[in-house]
Amino acid sequence: MNSTFIVNFVGKATPATIKQLAAITHENDGKWLISKVNFIEDQVAAVIKVELPADNVQLVKDAFSSHPDLLVQITDSDLHSHSADTIYQLRLDSNDRAGIVNEITHVLDGQGISILDMDCQRVFIAGGGGVSSSLFTANIAMRLPTEVLIDDVAKELEALSEDTRVMVEA
């Protein structure tokens, strides 16, 4: 029987640290179902959903917890996965402005959409003649209720401003 847990950690690490933790998981017949690992200089923040045989759970949890430079929190989880036909990925591009993330999340929340992952970036663009601006990009993974159509969501997001473009990725 397989078990799942979610491990969150922050601290000092290198990509080799992440590779080592992944190898320990793999060596114990486990896999990372979902992982989000972010580095800033030598600091890491990560959230990982792990599935493995119940007999090996404690060994893998101990590998994460015993790392001296990481603050680790582990929570047991259910194995349930979302129906593939209701999960969508989309990219939203727009001129940057104050409150844009709030506007996006308000639209999605208003339709009962679950945001599974949202990665936002702002890129400064320097133009000629002293004109400059910022471009905002959001990559969003979302789960839609059965009665909501992805095309309707895209159109509603594009209605936030004239310059907003939404691309639904297959």
C-alpha positions in Angstrom: 0.0 0.0 0.0 1.3 3.4 -0.9 1.3 6.5 1.3 1.6 10.2 0.4 2.9 13.2 2.3 3.7 16.8 1.6 7.1 18.1 2.7 7.8 21.8 3.0 11.2 23.1 3.6 13.3 26.3 3.7 17.0 26.9 4.3 20.4 26.8 2.9 20.8 24.3 0.0 22.2 23.7 -3.5 20.7 21.8 -6.4 22.9 18.9 -5.3 20.9 18.9 -2.0 17.6 18.5 -4.0 19.1 15.8 -6.2 20.2 13.9 -3.1 16.7 14.1 -1.5 15.1 13.0 -4.9 17.6 10.1 -5.1 16.7 8.9 -1.5 13.0 9.0 -2.5 13.7 7.1 -5.7 15.9 4.5 -4.0 12.9 3.7 -1.7 10.5 3.2 -4.6 9.0 6.6 -4.2 8.3 9.5 -6.5 7.6 13.2 -6.3 4.1 13.7 -7.6 4.2 17.5 -7.5 7.2 19.7 -6.7 7.8 23.4 -6.5 11.4 24.3 -5.7 12.7 27.9 -5.7 16.2 29.1 -5.2 17.4 32.6 -4.4 21.2 32.6 -4.1 22.0 29.7 -1.7 18.5 29.7 -0.1 15.7 27.3 -1.1 12.0 27.1 -0.5 10.2 24.0 -1.5 6.9 22.1 -1.4 6.9 18.5 -2.6 4.2 15.9 -2.6 5.8 12.4 -2.2 4.2 9.0 -2.9 6.0 5.8 -1.8 5.3 2.4 -0.2 4.1 2.7 3.4 7.1 0.6 4.6 9.6 3.2 3.4 7.8 6.4 4.5 9.6 7.0 7.8 13.0 6.5 6.2 12.3 9.2 3.5 10.7 11.5 6.0 13.8 11.2 8.2 16.0 12.0 5.3 14.3 15.3 4.8 14.0 16.1 8.5 17.6 15.3 9.4 19.1 17.7 6.9 21.0 20.1 9.1 20.5 23.3 7.0 16.8 22.9 6.3 13.7 23.8 8.4 11.3 21.0 7.5 7.6 20.5 8.0 5.8 17.2 6.9 2.1 16.7 6.6 0.4 13.4 5.7 -1.8 13.7 2.5 -4.4 11.8 0.5 -3.4 10.2 -2.7 -6.4 11.6 -4.7 -5.6 13.1 -8.0 -7.6 15.6 -10.0 -9.5 14.5 -13.1 -7.2 15.4 -16.0 -10.0 16.8 -18.1 -10.7 19.6 -15.6 -7.2 20.8 -15.0 -5.9 23.5 -17.3 -2.8 25.5 -17.8 -2.9 29.1 -19.1 -0.6 32.0 -19.6 -1.8 35.6 -19.1 0.3 38.5 -20.5 -0.6 42.1 -19.8 1.0 45.5 -19.2 1.8 45.5 -15.5 -0.3 47.6 -13.1 -1.1 47.8 -9.5 -3.6 45.1 -8.3 -3.4 42.8 -11.3 -2.9 39.7 -9.3 -5.8 40.6 -7.1 -8.0 41.1 -10.2 -7.0 37.7 -11.6 -7.6 35.8 -8.4 -11.0 37.7 -7.9 -12.1 36.5 -11.4 -11.1 32.9 -10.7 -12.5 32.8 -7.2 -15.8 34.2 -8.4 -16.2 31.1 -10.6 -15.2 28.6 -8.0 -11.9 27.8 -9.7 -9.1 26.3 -7.7 -5.7 27.7 -8.4 -3.2 24.8 -8.2 -0.2 26.8 -9.1 0.4 30.5 -10.1 3.8 31.8 -11.1 3.9 35.5 -11.8 6.8 37.5 -13.3 7.3 41.2 -14.1 9.8 42.3 -16.7 10.9 45.9 -17.0 11.1 47.2 -20.6 13.1 50.4 -21.2 11.9 52.2 -24.3 13.4 55.0 -26.4 12.6 58.6 -25.6 12.5 58.0 -21.8 9.4 55.8 -22.0 9.5 52.6 -20.0 7.0 50.0 -18.8 6.7 46.6 -17.3 5.2 43.4 -18.8 3.3 41.1 -16.4 3.1 37.3 -17.1 1.3 34.7 -15.1 1.4 31.0 -15.7 -1.5 29.4 -13.9 -2.5 25.8 -13.4 -6.2 25.6 -12.3 -9.0 23.1 -11.7 -12.4 24.1 -13.1 -15.8 23.1 -11.7 -17.6 20.9 -14.2 -20.0 23.7 -15.2 -17.3 26.2 -16.1 -15.7 26.3 -19.6 -12.1 27.3 -20.0 -12.9 29.5 -23.0 -15.3 31.5 -20.9 -12.6 31.9 -18.2 -10.1 33.1 -20.8 -12.5 35.6 -22.2 -13.3 37.0 -18.7 -9.6 37.3 -17.9 -9.0 39.1 -21.2 -11.8 41.5 -20.4 -9.7 42.8 -17.4 -7.9 45.3 -19.8 -7.5 45.9 -23.5 -3.9 44.7 -23.5 -4.5 41.4 -21.6 -3.9 38.2 -23.6 -4.7 34.7 -22.4 -3.3 31.6 -24.0 -4.7 28.2 -23.0 -2.0 25.6 -23.2 -2.9 22.0 -24.3 
